[in-house]
């Protein structure tokens, strides 16, 4: 801040020079730009997190439908949720060694030939390259 002498009274008046005001405005503009960018980034991250949460819940819901609604047999199922998210369910046979033998005396147990394991893959996407994938194993009766 600079003091200047008034030409009429000879006293000094205090005030800001034009250069000081311009520098202050420039600093303020840079600071506001950084703050606005930070809020924008936070909003983008929040929106993306919300989409992941919704897609995960919907994928879990579709995974729960395998068996009661979607038959456990090799194949591919797809559709779209009301919110525009696209889902896909792929089911294929899985070759797993299942420990299904009975006790030491052989009285309790399940015949491995009566059960079949299936790999279930659920995918929920909201954009071409953004989405959630869940994998699970399901066991069904008979081969």
C-alpha positions as CSV (number, residue, x, y, z in Angstrom):
1,X,0.0,0.0,0.0
2,X,1.3,3.4,-0.9
3,X,0.7,6.8,0.6
4,X,0.3,9.7,-1.6
5,X,0.3,13.4,-1.0
6,X,-2.9,15.2,-2.0
7,X,-2.0,18.2,-4.2
8,X,-4.5,20.5,-2.6
9,X,-4.1,19.8,1.1
10,X,-0.6,18.5,1.3
11,X,-1.7,15.5,3.5
12,X,-1.1,12.0,2.6
13,X,-4.1,9.7,1.7
14,X,-3.8,5.9,2.1
15,X,-5.1,3.6,-0.6
16,X,-4.2,0.8,-3.0
17,X,-2.5,1.4,-6.3
18,X,-3.9,0.0,-9.5
19,X,-1.1,-2.6,-9.7
20,X,-1.8,-3.9,-6.2
21,X,-5.5,-4.3,-7.1
22,X,-4.7,-6.1,-10.3
23,X,-2.3,-8.5,-8.5
24,X,-4.9,-9.2,-5.8
25,X,-7.6,-9.9,-8.5
26,X,-5.2,-12.3,-10.3
27,X,-4.4,-14.2,-7.1
28,X,-8.1,-14.4,-6.3
29,X,-8.9,-15.7,-9.8
30,X,-6.2,-18.4,-9.5
31,X,-7.5,-19.5,-6.1
32,X,-11.1,-19.6,-7.2
33,X,-10.2,-21.6,-10.3
34,X,-8.5,-24.2,-8.0
35,X,-11.4,-24.3,-5.7
36,X,-13.9,-24.8,-8.5
37,X,-11.8,-27.5,-10.0
38,X,-11.6,-29.3,-6.7
39,X,-15.4,-29.2,-6.3
40,X,-15.8,-30.5,-9.9
41,X,-13.4,-33.4,-9.3
42,X,-15.2,-34.2,-6.0
43,X,-18.6,-34.2,-7.8
44,X,-17.2,-36.5,-10.6
45,X,-15.8,-38.9,-8.0
46,X,-19.1,-39.0,-6.0
47,X,-21.1,-39.6,-9.2
48,X,-18.7,-42.4,-10.2
49,X,-18.9,-44.0,-6.7
50,X,-22.6,-43.9,-6.8
51,X,-22.7,-45.7,-10.2
52,X,-20.4,-48.4,-8.9
53,X,-22.5,-48.9,-5.8
54,X,-25.7,-49.2,-7.8
55,X,-24.1,-51.5,-10.3
56,X,-22.7,-53.7,-7.5
57,X,-26.2,-54.0,-5.8
58,X,-27.8,-54.8,-9.2
59,X,-25.1,-57.4,-10.0
60,X,-25.7,-59.1,-6.6
61,X,-29.4,-59.1,-7.3
62,X,-28.9,-60.8,-10.6
63,X,-26.5,-63.3,-9.0
64,X,-29.2,-64.1,-6.4
65,X,-31.7,-64.8,-9.3
66,X,-29.5,-67.6,-10.7
67,X,-31.3,-70.7,-9.6
68,X,-34.7,-69.4,-8.5
69,X,-35.4,-67.4,-11.7
70,X,-32.5,-67.9,-14.1
71,X,-32.0,-71.6,-14.7
72,X,-28.7,-73.1,-13.7
73,X,-27.7,-74.4,-17.1
74,X,-24.9,-73.4,-19.5
75,X,-26.0,-70.3,-21.4
76,X,-26.1,-66.6,-21.7
77,X,-28.8,-64.2,-20.5
78,X,-28.9,-60.4,-20.8
79,X,-31.2,-57.5,-20.3
80,X,-31.5,-53.9,-19.1
81,X,-32.5,-52.4,-15.8
82,X,-34.9,-49.5,-15.5
83,X,-32.0,-47.1,-14.9
84,X,-30.3,-47.9,-18.2
85,X,-27.7,-50.2,-16.8
86,X,-27.1,-53.3,-18.9
87,X,-26.7,-56.8,-17.3
88,X,-25.3,-60.0,-18.6
89,X,-25.2,-63.4,-17.0
90,X,-23.0,-66.2,-18.3
91,X,-23.2,-69.7,-17.0
92,X,-20.8,-72.5,-17.8
93,X,-19.9,-75.9,-16.4
94,X,-17.1,-75.9,-13.9
95,X,-14.9,-78.9,-13.4
96,X,-14.1,-78.9,-9.7
97,X,-13.1,-81.7,-7.3
98,X,-16.0,-81.6,-4.9
99,X,-15.4,-83.2,-1.5
100,X,-18.7,-84.9,-1.4
101,X,-17.8,-88.3,0.0
102,X,-19.4,-89.6,3.2
103,X,-18.0,-90.3,6.6
104,X,-15.6,-93.0,7.5
105,X,-18.3,-95.7,7.5
106,X,-19.7,-94.3,4.2
107,X,-23.2,-93.9,5.6
108,X,-23.5,-90.2,5.0
109,X,-22.6,-88.5,1.8
110,X,-23.7,-87.4,-1.6
111,X,-23.0,-89.1,-4.8
112,X,-20.7,-86.7,-6.9
113,X,-22.5,-87.9,-10.0
114,X,-25.7,-86.4,-8.7
115,X,-24.3,-82.8,-8.6
116,X,-22.8,-80.5,-11.2
117,X,-20.8,-77.2,-10.5
118,X,-21.4,-74.2,-12.6
119,X,-19.4,-71.0,-12.9
120,X,-21.7,-67.9,-12.9
121,X,-20.4,-64.6,-14.2
122,X,-22.6,-61.5,-13.8
123,X,-21.7,-58.2,-15.4
124,X,-23.5,-54.9,-15.0
125,X,-22.4,-52.0,-17.1
126,X,-23.5,-48.3,-17.5
127,X,-21.0,-47.4,-20.2
128,X,-19.1,-49.4,-22.8
129,X,-16.0,-49.7,-20.6
130,X,-17.4,-49.1,-17.1
131,X,-19.1,-51.6,-15.0
132,X,-19.0,-54.3,-12.3
133,X,-18.2,-58.0,-12.7
134,X,-19.1,-60.7,-10.2
135,X,-18.1,-64.4,-10.4
136,X,-19.6,-67.2,-8.3
137,X,-20.0,-71.0,-8.3
138,X,-23.3,-72.7,-8.1
139,X,-24.1,-76.4,-7.6
140,X,-27.1,-78.0,-9.3
141,X,-28.6,-81.4,-9.2
142,X,-27.9,-83.9,-11.9
143,X,-25.7,-83.8,-14.9
